[in-house]
Amino acid sequence: MTDNQPLDSLRLALMQDVLPMGLAFVDRVRTEGPAKAVESVARGDNPLGDLRQQGEAAAREVRERLDQISPGLGNPVMPVQVQVDEPAEPQDMLDAEVASSAQAEASSELDDSQQLHEVLSRIDGRLQRLDALMKMES
């Protein structure tokens, strides 16, 4: 791609700068005649800018027709660099989910067993008080 870069730059300059100016000058020659066309360019403040602006619409049409023949011929394709971050492997994601789920279950089981232990302790305490009350009555 680097070998074609100077040629691509030249073609881009031709399509964006030279083509509009050339088409505008040809149009001036056709409508005003060669002598008046040269004279109008020679006496303008910004002759190249004026020509470029005047010929831009015609140049755009030419570029679009060239693109219909072969995409990128009229409007050169500009090289871009795209970088894609590879997503994590599905197996890695599954392993991470399983590990997270196992941690949650282990934590949940610890919480459940702790809660069960507290409830059983309360029940045991109440049973002991009930036993003590029953012994007093007898």
N, C-alpha and C positions, 0 to 999 in steps of 0.2 A: 504494500500500500504506500510505503514511503517513496518508492520509485515513481509513482503516478502523481505525487503531490504537486510538483511544479506544473505538470500538464493540467491537473484539476484546477489549480489556482489560475492558470491562464484561461482556461475555458470559462471559469466563473467570472473573471474580469470581462471577457468578451461578451458573455450573456448579460451581465448586469450593467456594464458601462458602455462598451463599444456599440453593441447592437442598438440600444435606444438612440444614441447620437447618430449613428449611421442611417437609421430609418427616418429620423427627423430631417437630416440633411437631404436625403433622397426626396422626401416629401417637399421640402422647400425648393429643390431644383425643379421638380415636376410642376409645382404651382407658380413659382416666381421666375424660373429660368436660372441657368447656371451663374450668370454674372451677379444677379441680385441675391442669390443664395449665399455666394461667397462674400458679397458686400455686407449682408446682414450679420454674418458670423464675425466679420472683421470689426464691425463697429459696436458690437454688444459689450456690455460691462462684464458679463459672465457667459461668454458664448457657449462653452462646453456644458455648463449647468443648464442653460436654456435649452440646448439641443437635447440633453438627457431627459429633462422634464417633458419636453414636447413629444419625444418619441417613446416614452415609457408605456403608454397604453398599447401602441402597436407592437412594441417589443414583448409585452406580457402575452399578447395574443399569439405571437410567433413561438414563444417559449411553450405555451400550452399546447399548440399544435405539434411541436417537436416531442413533447411528453406523451402525446397520444400515439406517436409512432413508436417511441421507445421511452419508457419511464426513466426519468433522470437525464434525458438528453437535453431538454430545454431548461429545466430547473435542476441544476446539478445536485445530486444527493451529497449532503455534507456528512463526513464520517463522524460518528459518535462512539463513545466508549460506554458500555453498559456493564455494571457490576451487579451480580446477583448473589445474595447471601444464601448459601445452601441451608434449607430447613433441616432440623434435626431428624435423624432417621426415625421412622415409625416405631421400631423396636425400642430405641432409646427413650422415646416419649412414653411408650407403654411401660417400660421398666420404671421410669420416674413416677408414673401414676400408681403403679403397683406398690412401690416403696412408700409413697406418700399415703396411700390407702392403708398399708400395713402399719405405718406409724400412727395414723388416726385410730385404727382399730385397737392397737396396743394401748394408746393413751385412753381410748374410750373404755377398754376393759379394765384398766387401772382405776379409772374414775368409777366405773360400775362396781368393782369389787370394794373400793373404799366406801362408796355409798351403802353397799350391802352390809359391810362390816359395821358402819355407824347405826344402821337400822337394827341389826341383830343385837348390838350392844344396848340400845334403848329398850328393845323387847326383853333382853335378859335382865336389865335393871328393874323393869316393871314387874317381871315375874318374881324376882327376889323380894320386892316390896309386897307383892300380893301374897307370897309365901309367908313373909313375916307377919302380915296382918292375919292370915289364917291361923298361924300358930298362937297368936295372942287371943284369938277368940276361942280357941279350944281349950 
